[in-house]
């Protein structure tokens, strides 16, 4: 019974959420740019730490 109810709940969740557009090259590029923009601060802190460590 549980194995039968699991796909039903998954189908309900998929129906309630709006249809997600298929990933395109532009979306992929924007996602990469978003990740890079977030990681720039961490990389800047990392490089600053390395520079201070070398000094």
N, CA, C and O atoms as a GROMACS GRO file, in nm:
protein
  220
    1UNK      N    1   0.085  -0.121   0.000
    1UNK     CA    2   0.000   0.000   0.000
    1UNK      C    3   0.089   0.126   0.000
    1UNK      O    4   0.060   0.223  -0.070
    2UNK      N    5   0.194   0.123   0.079
    2UNK     CA    6   0.280   0.241   0.084
    2UNK      C    7   0.346   0.267  -0.051
    2UNK      O    8   0.356   0.382  -0.095
    3UNK      N    9   0.392   0.160  -0.118
    3UNK     CA   10   0.458   0.177  -0.248
    3UNK      C   11   0.360   0.235  -0.350
    3UNK      O   12   0.401   0.303  -0.444
    4UNK      N   13   0.230   0.209  -0.332
    4UNK     CA   14   0.132   0.263  -0.425
    4UNK      C   15   0.104   0.411  -0.394
    4UNK      O   16   0.081   0.490  -0.484
    5UNK      N   17   0.108   0.448  -0.265
    5UNK     CA   18   0.076   0.585  -0.228
    5UNK      C   19   0.191   0.680  -0.258
    5UNK      O   20   0.169   0.800  -0.276
    6UNK      N   21   0.314   0.630  -0.264
    6UNK     CA   22   0.426   0.720  -0.289
    6UNK      C   23   0.419   0.785  -0.426
    6UNK      O   24   0.431   0.907  -0.434
    7UNK      N   25   0.399   0.711  -0.536
    7UNK     CA   26   0.391   0.778  -0.666
    7UNK      C   27   0.273   0.873  -0.675
    7UNK      O   28   0.279   0.973  -0.746
    8UNK      N   29   0.163   0.842  -0.604
    8UNK     CA   30   0.049   0.934  -0.607
    8UNK      C   31   0.086   1.068  -0.546
    8UNK      O   32   0.056   1.173  -0.602
    9UNK      N   33   0.152   1.065  -0.430
    9UNK     CA   34   0.192   1.190  -0.366
    9UNK      C   35   0.293   1.264  -0.453
    9UNK      O   36   0.292   1.387  -0.458
   10UNK      N   37   0.381   1.190  -0.521
   10UNK     CA   38   0.479   1.255  -0.609
   10UNK      C   39   0.406   1.324  -0.725
   10UNK      O   40   0.442   1.434  -0.764
   11UNK      N   41   0.304   1.257  -0.779
   11UNK     CA   42   0.229   1.318  -0.888
   11UNK      C   43   0.156   1.443  -0.839
   11UNK      O   44   0.148   1.542  -0.912
   12UNK      N   45   0.101   1.438  -0.719
   12UNK     CA   46   0.032   1.556  -0.665
   12UNK      C   47   0.130   1.673  -0.653
   12UNK      O   48   0.099   1.785  -0.691
   13UNK      N   49   0.250   1.645  -0.598
   13UNK     CA   50   0.348   1.752  -0.582
   13UNK      C   51   0.388   1.809  -0.718
   13UNK      O   52   0.405   1.930  -0.731
   14UNK      N   53   0.402   1.722  -0.817
   14UNK     CA   54   0.440   1.770  -0.950
   14UNK      C   55   0.328   1.855  -1.010
   14UNK      O   56   0.356   1.952  -1.080
   15UNK      N   57   0.203   1.820  -0.983
   15UNK     CA   58   0.091   1.896  -1.040
   15UNK      C   59   0.074   2.030  -0.969
   15UNK      O   60   0.042   2.130  -1.033
   16UNK      N   61   0.094   2.034  -0.837
   16UNK     CA   62   0.074   2.158  -0.764
   16UNK      C   63   0.179   2.262  -0.804
   16UNK      O   64   0.146   2.380  -0.816
   17UNK      N   65   0.305   2.220  -0.825
   17UNK     CA   66   0.408   2.316  -0.863
   17UNK      C   67   0.388   2.359  -1.008
   17UNK      O   68   0.347   2.278  -1.091
   18UNK      N   69   0.417   2.486  -1.039
   18UNK     CA   70   0.404   2.530  -1.178
   18UNK      C   71   0.504   2.457  -1.266
   18UNK      O   72   0.609   2.413  -1.221
   19UNK      N   73   0.469   2.445  -1.392
   19UNK     CA   74   0.555   2.374  -1.486
   19UNK      C   75   0.688   2.447  -1.499
   19UNK      O   76   0.690   2.567  -1.527
   20UNK      N   77   0.798   2.376  -1.478
   20UNK     CA   78   0.930   2.437  -1.489
   20UNK      C   79   0.974   2.430  -1.635
   20UNK      O   80   0.973   2.322  -1.694
   21UNK      N   81   1.013   2.542  -1.693
   21UNK     CA   82   1.055   2.537  -1.834
   21UNK      C   83   1.180   2.453  -1.849
   21UNK      O   84   1.263   2.449  -1.758
   22UNK      N   85   1.196   2.386  -1.961
   22UNK     CA   86   1.315   2.303  -1.982
   22UNK      C   87   1.441   2.389  -1.979
   22UNK      O   88   1.438   2.502  -2.027
   23UNK      N   89   1.549   2.340  -1.924
   23UNK     CA   90   1.672   2.420  -1.916
   23UNK      C   91   1.725   2.451  -2.055
   23UNK      O   92   1.746   2.362  -2.138
   24UNK      N   93   1.748   2.579  -2.078
   24UNK     CA   94   1.804   2.621  -2.207
   24UNK      C   95   1.945   2.670  -2.186
   24UNK      O   96   1.994   2.676  -2.073
   25UNK      N   97   2.011   2.706  -2.294
   25UNK     CA   98   2.149   2.754  -2.282
   25UNK      C   99   2.152   2.884  -2.204
   25UNK      O  100   2.245   2.908  -2.126
   26UNK      N  101   2.052   2.970  -2.224
   26UNK     CA  102   2.051   3.098  -2.153
   26UNK      C  103   2.031   3.074  -2.003
   26UNK      O  104   2.099   3.137  -1.921
   27UNK      N  105   1.940   2.985  -1.967
   27UNK     CA  106   1.920   2.955  -1.826
   27UNK      C  107   2.046   2.895  -1.766
   27UNK      O  108   2.084   2.928  -1.654
   28UNK      N  109   2.109   2.806  -1.841
   28UNK     CA  110   2.232   2.743  -1.792
   28UNK      C  111   2.339   2.848  -1.768
   28UNK      O  112   2.410   2.845  -1.668
   29UNK      N  113   2.350   2.942  -1.864
   29UNK     CA  114   2.450   3.048  -1.850
   29UNK      C  115   2.418   3.137  -1.731
   29UNK      O  116   2.508   3.173  -1.656
   30UNK      N  117   2.292   3.173  -1.713
   30UNK     CA  118   2.255   3.259  -1.601
   30UNK      C  119   2.280   3.188  -1.469
   30UNK      O  120   2.322   3.251  -1.371
   31UNK      N  121   2.255   3.057  -1.464
   31UNK     CA  122   2.283   2.982  -1.342
   31UNK      C  123   2.431   2.982  -1.312
   31UNK      O  124   2.472   2.998  -1.196
   32UNK      N  125   2.514   2.964  -1.414
   32UNK     CA  126   2.659   2.965  -1.393
   32UNK      C  127   2.703   3.103  -1.345
   32UNK      O  128   2.784   3.114  -1.253
   33UNK      N  129   2.650   3.208  -1.408
   33UNK     CA  130   2.687   3.343  -1.366
   33UNK      C  131   2.643   3.368  -1.222
   33UNK      O  132   2.715   3.433  -1.146
   34UNK      N  133   2.525   3.317  -1.184
   34UNK     CA  134   2.478   3.336  -1.048
   34UNK      C  135   2.570   3.265  -0.949
   34UNK      O  136   2.605   3.320  -0.845
   35UNK      N  137   2.610   3.141  -0.982
   35UNK     CA  138   2.699   3.066  -0.894
   35UNK      C  139   2.835   3.136  -0.885
   35UNK      O  140   2.893   3.145  -0.777
   36UNK      N  141   2.884   3.186  -0.998
   36UNK     CA  142   3.014   3.254  -0.997
   36UNK      C  143   3.005   3.382  -0.914
   36UNK      O  144   3.097   3.412  -0.838
   37UNK      N  145   2.896   3.456  -0.927
   37UNK     CA  146   2.883   3.580  -0.851
   37UNK      C  147   2.879   3.550  -0.701
   37UNK      O  148   2.931   3.628  -0.621
   38UNK      N  149   2.819   3.438  -0.663
   38UNK     CA  150   2.816   3.401  -0.522
   38UNK      C  151   2.953   3.355  -0.475
   38UNK      O  152   2.993   3.384  -0.362
   39UNK      N  153   3.026   3.283  -0.561
   39UNK     CA  154   3.155   3.228  -0.519
   39UNK      C  155   3.266   3.332  -0.526
   39UNK      O  156   3.374   3.310  -0.472
   40UNK      N  157   3.242   3.446  -0.592
   40UNK     CA  158   3.347   3.547  -0.602
   40UNK      C  159   3.385   3.599  -0.463
   40UNK      O  160   3.503   3.620  -0.435
   41UNK      N  161   3.287   3.619  -0.377
   41UNK     CA  162   3.318   3.670  -0.243
   41UNK      C  163   3.400   3.568  -0.165
   41UNK      O  164   3.496   3.604  -0.098
   42UNK      N  165   3.362   3.441  -0.175
   42UNK     CA  166   3.436   3.338  -0.104
   42UNK      C  167   3.577   3.325  -0.160
   42UNK      O  168   3.672   3.311  -0.083
   43UNK      N  169   3.591   3.330  -0.292
   43UNK     CA  170   3.724   3.318  -0.352
   43UNK      C  171   3.808   3.440  -0.315
   43UNK      O  172   3.928   3.426  -0.292
   44UNK      N  173   3.746   3.559  -0.308
   44UNK     CA  174   3.822   3.677  -0.270
   44UNK      C  175   3.872   3.663  -0.127
   44UNK      O  176   3.988   3.695  -0.099
   45UNK      N  177   3.787   3.616  -0.037
   45UNK     CA  178   3.831   3.593   0.101
   45UNK      C  179   3.942   3.488   0.104
   45UNK      O  180   4.037   3.500   0.181
   46UNK      N  181   3.927   3.385   0.022
   46UNK     CA  182   4.026   3.278   0.020
   46UNK      C  183   4.160   3.330  -0.028
   46UNK      O  184   4.264   3.299   0.031
   47UNK      N  185   4.159   3.409  -0.135
   47UNK     CA  186   4.285   3.462  -0.188
   47UNK      C  187   4.347   3.560  -0.089
   47UNK      O  188   4.469   3.560  -0.070
   48UNK      N  189   4.264   3.643  -0.026
   48UNK     CA  190   4.318   3.736   0.073
   48UNK      C  191   4.382   3.659   0.187
   48UNK      O  192   4.488   3.698   0.237
   49UNK      N  193   4.320   3.552   0.229
   49UNK     CA  194   4.377   3.471   0.337
   49UNK      C  195   4.509   3.411   0.293
   49UNK      O  196   4.605   3.407   0.370
   50UNK      N  197   4.515   3.363   0.169
   50UNK     CA  198   4.640   3.305   0.119
   50UNK      C  199   4.749   3.410   0.111
   50UNK      O  200   4.865   3.383   0.146
   51UNK      N  201   4.714   3.531   0.065
   51UNK     CA  202   4.815   3.636   0.056
   51UNK      C  203   4.867   3.671   0.195
   51UNK      O  204   4.988   3.685   0.214
   52UNK      N  205   4.778   3.685   0.291
   52UNK     CA  206   4.822   3.716   0.427
   52UNK      C  207   4.905   3.601   0.484
   52UNK      O  208   5.001   3.623   0.558
   53UNK      N  209   4.866   3.480   0.450
   53UNK     CA  210   4.939   3.364   0.502
   53UNK      C  211   5.080   3.359   0.443
   53UNK      O  212   5.176   3.326   0.513
   54UNK      N  213   5.093   3.394   0.314
   54UNK     CA  214   5.226   3.394   0.252
   54UNK      C  215   5.312   3.506   0.310
   54UNK      O  216   5.432   3.488   0.327
   55UNK      N  217   5.251   3.621   0.341
   55UNK     CA  218   5.328   3.730   0.400
   55UNK      C  219   5.369   3.690   0.541
   55UNK      O  220   5.435   3.768   0.610
   0.00000   0.00000   0.00000
